[in-house]
Amino acid sequence: MTTATPATAPARPEGLIARIEPYMGVFGPLVMIVMIAAFMGAVEPARYFRLSNMNQILLDAALYMPMAMAMTFVITQRGIDLSIGSVAALSAIIIAFLMKQYGFPAWVCVFIALGLGGTMGMINGLVITRLKVPDLIGTLAMDLVYRGFALVLAKGLVLARFPDLITEIGRGQMFGILPTPVVIGLITMVVGYFLLRSTHFGRYTIAIGSNPEASEMTGVSVDRHKVYAYTLMGAMAALAGMMLLGKLNAIQATSAPYFNLHVIAAVVVGGTSLFGGRPSIVGSLAGVLLLSMMINALVTLRIEFFWQSVASGVVIILSVAAYAWLQKKDRDGAASIGAAMANPDNRKILLLALVLAAVLTVLIAIGAVLATPPGASG
């Protein structure tokens, strides 16, 4: 007598959403980029898509690329760095004085700036790992320290007019076609991708973010690799400070006040989880482009700067909420987004996020209306 073995049901093909879910960090920003382009093509095509404006978007994005690359490593290790604007400003102020008052060659100052930024980043890492100060509090405190030093050194002065090498870094062109800052930014992204995927540092970064206790037990020096990540962050912030110095051909102590907001927003939008362990260098690049296009669109629509900050904050909130929701889906064992929607708690979270997005969108729309003078024409 034989026992019939029940036939195994054929596996159901995954839906489109389930297939693209692992790549949401890249697809999400790309979809939003297409939406912004379509919207601006409908309301301000002549101004938004002119060549000079496209070049400006790329230059703005290039300024944040080095910092976004390094911030990806920091956030992947469950860290955060709120001091990058002050590190950029202080590094630029110091080399500006070295060039203007002491006659240092520009090429020497480039290396000095990178060294200064790396040192400030290392100090951040040591404050966090040796003094056991939480990342948020430690880098916020060091932001005040570095900004204070910049204010003391500059004494309210605006330093301007620097050698050609510095302006080339900030707004030059290679072969008369490629903007130098864009080339520099893309090179840092490629280097970051290589570090993340092909080196022990990258693998340890992911392991530390996924489970720092388990990483420590397997022999990984968690504190040392955190210091490495913050040192890289400081050096890239200093590079961005030099790019800003060259772009404006001027610097003051209050420069780069919102670097941290824009960089963190770009990295989180690009799919790097604030909860650690899930990086995306390509996503960070897409996030930088998205933020630059969004802010440029708001400027083109004549929306005030303060509302631009609101928009960046909206992006951070919604991105963190989305990835927190995806993590909850994974913890609940849901195989797909559709399956997760069967959970009433998940539906409530998603509904709350959508309501919040709608409210904040209305606020930005009100800001756009208030920013447009009565009778103003395009």
C-alpha positions as CSV (number, residue, x, y, z in Angstrom):
1,M,0.0,0.0,0.0
2,T,1.5,3.3,-1.0
3,T,0.8,6.6,0.6
4,A,0.1,9.4,-1.8
5,T,2.2,12.4,-1.3
6,P,0.2,15.6,-1.5
7,A,1.2,17.8,-4.4
8,T,3.0,20.9,-3.5
9,A,1.1,24.0,-4.6
10,P,3.0,26.0,-7.1
11,A,4.6,29.1,-5.7
12,R,2.6,32.2,-6.4
13,P,4.5,34.7,-8.5
14,E,5.5,37.7,-6.5
15,G,3.6,40.9,-7.3
16,L,5.4,43.9,-8.8
17,I,5.4,45.7,-5.4
18,A,7.0,42.7,-3.7
19,R,9.7,42.5,-6.4
20,I,10.7,46.1,-6.2
21,E,10.4,46.4,-2.4
22,P,14.2,45.7,-1.8
23,Y,15.0,48.6,-4.2
24,M,12.6,51.1,-2.7
25,G,15.5,53.2,-1.4
26,V,16.5,54.0,-5.0
27,F,13.1,53.7,-6.8
28,G,11.4,56.0,-4.2
29,P,13.6,59.0,-4.8
30,L,13.6,58.4,-8.6
31,V,9.8,58.3,-8.7
32,M,9.7,61.6,-6.7
33,I,12.3,63.1,-9.1
34,V,10.1,62.2,-12.1
35,M,7.1,63.7,-10.3
36,I,8.9,67.0,-9.6
37,A,10.1,67.1,-13.2
38,A,6.6,66.5,-14.5
39,F,5.1,69.1,-12.1
40,M,7.7,71.8,-13.0
41,G,7.3,70.9,-16.7
42,A,3.6,71.8,-16.3
43,V,3.9,75.1,-14.3
44,E,7.4,76.5,-15.0
45,P,9.0,74.7,-17.9
46,A,10.9,77.7,-19.3
47,R,12.6,78.7,-16.1
48,Y,13.1,75.2,-14.5
49,F,14.5,73.3,-17.5
50,R,16.8,76.0,-18.9
51,L,20.4,74.8,-19.1
52,S,21.8,77.2,-16.5
53,N,19.2,76.0,-14.0
54,M,20.0,72.4,-14.6
55,N,23.7,73.2,-14.1
56,Q,22.8,74.9,-10.8
57,I,20.9,71.8,-9.6
58,L,23.9,69.7,-10.3
59,L,26.3,72.1,-8.5
60,D,24.0,72.2,-5.5
61,A,23.8,68.4,-5.4
62,A,27.6,68.1,-5.8
63,L,28.1,70.1,-2.6
64,Y,26.2,67.5,-0.6
65,M,27.5,64.3,-2.3
66,P,30.8,63.9,-0.2
67,M,28.9,64.4,3.0
68,A,26.0,62.1,2.0
69,M,28.5,59.4,1.2
70,A,30.2,59.6,4.7
71,M,26.9,60.1,6.5
72,T,25.7,56.8,5.0
73,F,28.5,55.1,7.0
74,V,27.7,57.0,10.2
75,I,24.0,56.3,10.1
76,T,24.5,52.7,9.1
77,Q,26.4,52.3,12.4
78,R,23.4,53.7,14.2
79,G,25.1,57.1,14.6
80,I,24.3,60.7,13.6
81,D,26.4,63.8,13.0
82,L,24.9,67.2,13.6
83,S,28.2,69.0,13.5
84,I,29.0,68.8,9.8
85,G,28.0,72.4,9.0
86,S,30.3,73.8,11.7
87,V,33.1,71.5,10.6
88,A,32.8,72.7,7.0
89,A,32.7,76.4,8.1
90,L,35.6,76.2,10.5
91,S,37.8,74.3,8.1
92,A,37.1,76.8,5.4
93,I,37.7,79.8,7.7
94,I,41.1,78.4,8.8
95,I,42.4,77.8,5.3
96,A,41.0,81.1,4.2
97,F,43.1,82.9,6.8
98,L,46.1,80.7,5.9
99,M,45.9,81.8,2.3
100,K,44.9,85.4,2.8
101,Q,47.1,86.4,5.7
102,Y,50.0,83.9,5.7
103,G,50.4,83.2,2.0
104,F,50.0,79.4,2.2
105,P,49.8,77.8,-1.3
106,A,46.2,76.7,-2.2
107,W,47.2,73.1,-2.8
108,V,48.7,72.8,0.6
109,C,45.6,74.3,2.2
110,V,43.4,71.6,0.5
111,F,45.3,68.9,2.4
112,I,45.3,71.0,5.6
113,A,41.5,71.4,5.4
114,L,41.0,67.6,4.9
115,G,43.3,67.0,7.9
116,L,41.4,69.5,10.0
117,G,38.1,68.0,9.1
118,G,39.2,64.5,9.8
119,T,40.6,65.6,13.2
120,M,37.4,67.2,14.2
121,G,35.5,64.1,13.1
122,M,37.9,61.9,15.1
123,I,37.2,64.1,18.2
124,N,33.5,63.6,17.6
125,G,34.1,59.8,17.5
126,L,36.2,59.9,20.7
127,V,33.6,62.0,22.6
128,I,31.0,59.4,21.7
129,T,33.0,56.2,22.2
130,R,35.3,57.2,25.1
131,L,33.1,59.5,27.1
132,K,30.0,57.5,26.2
133,V,28.0,60.6,25.2
134,P,25.1,59.7,22.9
135,D,25.8,60.5,19.2
136,L,23.0,63.1,19.0
137,I,24.1,65.0,22.1
138,G,27.8,64.7,21.5
139,T,27.8,66.0,17.9
140,L,25.3,68.7,18.8
141,A,27.6,69.9,21.6
142,M,30.6,69.7,19.3
143,D,28.7,71.7,16.6
144,L,28.4,74.5,19.2
145,V,32.2,74.2,19.9
146,Y,33.3,74.3,16.3
147,R,30.9,77.1,15.4
148,G,32.1,79.1,18.4
149,F,35.7,78.7,17.2
150,A,34.7,79.9,13.7
151,L,33.0,83.0,15.2
152,V,36.0,83.8,17.3
153,L,38.4,83.4,14.4
154,A,36.4,85.3,11.8
155,K,35.3,88.2,14.2
156,G,32.3,88.9,11.9
157,L,34.5,89.3,8.8
158,V,33.6,87.9,5.3
159,L,36.7,86.5,3.7
160,A,36.7,86.7,-0.1
161,R,38.7,86.3,-3.3
162,F,40.8,83.2,-3.2
163,P,43.3,81.5,-5.7
164,D,42.1,79.9,-8.9
165,L,42.5,76.3,-7.5
166,I,39.9,77.0,-4.8
167,T,37.4,78.5,-7.2
168,E,38.0,75.6,-9.6
169,I,37.1,73.2,-6.8
170,G,33.9,75.0,-6.2
171,R,32.6,76.1,-9.6
172,G,35.2,75.2,-12.3
173,Q,34.7,73.0,-15.4
174,M,36.8,70.1,-16.7
175,F,37.3,70.2,-20.5
176,G,34.9,73.1,-20.6
177,I,31.9,70.7,-20.2
178,L,31.9,68.8,-16.9
179,P,31.5,70.8,-13.7
180,T,34.4,70.1,-11.4
181,P,32.3,69.9,-8.2
182,V,30.1,67.3,-9.8
183,V,33.1,65.2,-10.8
184,I,34.5,65.5,-7.3
185,G,31.1,64.5,-5.8
186,L,30.6,61.5,-8.0
187,I,34.2,60.3,-7.3
188,T,33.5,60.4,-3.6
189,M,30.3,58.4,-4.2
190,V,32.2,55.8,-6.2
191,V,34.8,55.5,-3.5
192,G,32.1,55.2,-0.8
193,Y,30.4,52.4,-2.8
194,F,33.7,50.5,-3.1
195,L,34.4,51.0,0.7
196,L,31.0,49.7,1.6
197,R,30.9,46.7,-0.7
198,S,34.5,45.6,-1.0
199,T,36.3,46.3,2.2
200,H,36.3,45.0,5.8
201,F,35.4,48.6,6.9
202,G,32.2,48.4,4.9
203,R,31.2,44.9,6.0
204,Y,31.9,45.8,9.7
205,T,29.9,49.0,9.3
206,I,26.8,46.9,8.2
207,A,27.5,44.4,11.0
208,I,27.8,47.0,13.7
209,G,24.6,48.7,12.6
210,S,22.7,45.4,12.4
211,N,23.8,44.1,15.9
212,P,26.6,46.0,17.7
213,E,26.7,43.5,20.6
214,A,27.1,40.5,18.4
215,S,29.7,42.3,16.4
216,E,31.7,43.0,19.5
217,M,31.5,39.4,20.6
218,T,32.9,38.2,17.2
219,G,36.0,40.4,17.6
220,V,35.0,43.6,15.8
221,S,36.2,46.7,17.5
222,V,32.9,48.6,17.4
223,D,34.2,51.8,19.0
224,R,37.3,51.9,16.7
225,H,35.1,51.6,13.6
226,K,32.8,54.3,14.9
227,V,35.7,56.6,15.2
228,Y,36.8,55.7,11.6
229,A,33.3,56.6,10.4
230,Y,33.2,60.0,12.2
231,T,36.7,60.7,10.9
232,L,35.6,60.1,7.3
233,M,32.5,62.3,8.0
234,G,34.7,65.2,9.2
235,A,37.0,64.9,6.2
236,M,34.1,65.0,3.8
237,A,32.5,67.9,5.6
238,A,35.8,69.8,5.2
239,L,35.8,68.9,1.5
240,A,32.3,70.3,1.2
241,G,33.5,73.4,3.1
242,M,36.2,73.9,0.4
243,M,33.7,73.4,-2.4
244,L,31.4,76.0,-0.8
245,L,34.4,78.4,-0.4
246,G,35.2,78.0,-4.1
247,K,31.6,78.2,-5.2
248,L,31.0,81.5,-3.4
249,N,34.6,82.7,-3.5
250,A,33.8,83.9,0.0
251,I,33.2,82.5,3.5
252,Q,32.0,83.6,6.9
253,A,31.6,82.0,10.3
254,T,27.8,81.5,9.9
255,S,28.1,79.6,6.6
256,A,26.6,76.2,6.0
257,P,24.0,76.3,8.9
258,Y,21.7,73.7,7.3
259,F,24.2,71.1,6.0
260,N,23.2,68.6,8.6
261,L,19.5,68.9,7.8
262,H,19.9,68.5,4.0
263,V,22.5,65.6,4.2
264,I,20.5,63.6,6.8
265,A,17.3,64.1,4.7
266,A,19.1,62.9,1.5
267,V,20.6,59.8,3.1
268,V,17.4,58.8,4.8
269,V,15.3,59.4,1.7
270,G,17.8,57.3,-0.2
271,G,17.0,54.2,1.9
272,T,19.6,54.2,4.5
273,S,17.8,53.2,7.7
274,L,18.1,55.5,10.7
275,F,17.9,52.3,12.8
276,G,21.2,51.0,11.4
277,G,22.4,48.1,9.3
278,R,20.9,49.0,6.0
279,P,23.0,51.4,3.8
280,S,22.5,52.5,0.2
281,I,25.2,54.7,-1.4
282,V,23.3,54.7,-4.7
283,G,20.2,55.7,-2.7
284,S,22.0,58.5,-1.0
285,L,23.1,59.9,-4.4
286,A,19.4,59.7,-5.6
287,G,18.4,61.4,-2.3
288,V,20.9,64.3,-2.9
289,L,19.5,64.8,-6.4
290,L,16.0,64.7,-5.2
291,L,16.6,67.3,-2.4
292,S,18.4,69.6,-4.8
293,M,15.6,69.4,-7.4
294,M,13.0,69.9,-4.7
295,I,14.6,73.0,-3.2
296,N,15.4,74.4,-6.6
297,A,11.7,73.9,-7.6
298,L,10.6,75.8,-4.5
299,V,13.0,78.7,-5.3
300,T,11.7,78.7,-8.9
301,L,8.2,79.0,-7.6
302,R,9.3,81.9,-5.4
303,I,8.6,80.1,-2.1
304,E,10.4,81.6,0.8
305,F,13.5,79.9,2.3
306,F,11.7,79.1,5.6
307,W,9.2,77.0,3.7
308,Q,12.1,75.2,2.0
309,S,13.2,74.1,5.5
310,V,9.6,72.9,6.2
311,A,9.8,70.8,3.0
312,S,13.1,69.2,4.0
313,G,11.6,68.4,7.4
314,V,8.6,66.8,5.8
315,V,10.8,64.6,3.7
316,I,12.7,63.4,6.8
317,I,9.5,62.7,8.7
318,L,7.8,60.8,5.9
319,S,11.0,58.8,5.0
320,V,11.7,57.7,8.6
321,A,8.0,56.8,9.0
322,A,8.0,54.8,5.8
323,Y,11.1,52.8,6.7
324,A,9.9,52.3,10.3
325,W,6.7,50.9,8.8
326,L,8.7,48.5,6.5
327,Q,10.8,47.3,9.5
328,K,7.6,46.6,11.5
329,K,6.3,44.6,8.5
330,D,9.5,42.5,8.6
331,R,9.2,41.9,12.3
332,D,5.6,40.9,11.9
333,G,6.7,38.3,9.3
334,A,4.6,39.8,6.5
335,A,5.8,38.5,3.1
336,S,4.8,41.6,1.2
337,I,3.4,45.1,1.6
338,G,0.0,43.8,0.6
339,A,0.1,41.1,3.4
340,A,1.2,43.8,5.9
341,M,-1.9,45.9,5.1
342,A,-4.0,43.1,6.5
343,N,-2.8,44.1,10.0
344,P,-5.0,46.9,11.4
345,D,-2.1,48.4,13.3
346,N,-0.1,48.8,10.1
347,R,-3.1,50.4,8.3
348,K,-3.4,52.9,11.1
349,I,0.3,53.8,10.9
350,L,0.1,54.2,7.2
351,L,-3.1,56.3,7.4
352,L,-1.5,58.6,10.1
353,A,1.6,59.1,7.8
354,L,-0.7,60.0,4.8
355,V,-2.7,62.4,6.9
356,L,0.5,64.0,8.2
357,A,1.8,64.3,4.6
358,A,-1.4,65.9,3.5
359,V,-1.4,68.4,6.3
360,L,2.2,69.4,5.7
361,T,1.6,69.6,2.0
362,V,-1.3,72.0,2.6
363,L,1.0,74.1,4.8
364,I,3.6,74.3,2.1
365,A,0.9,75.3,-0.4
366,I,-0.2,78.1,1.9
367,G,3.4,79.2,2.1
368,A,3.5,79.3,-1.7
369,V,0.4,81.4,-1.8
370,L,1.6,83.8,0.8
371,A,5.0,84.1,-0.9
372,T,3.4,85.3,-4.1
373,P,2.6,89.1,-4.0
374,P,-0.9,90.1,-5.2
375,G,-1.0,90.7,-8.9
376,A,2.5,89.2,-9.5
377,S,2.9,87.5,-12.9
378,G,5.2,84.7,-13.9
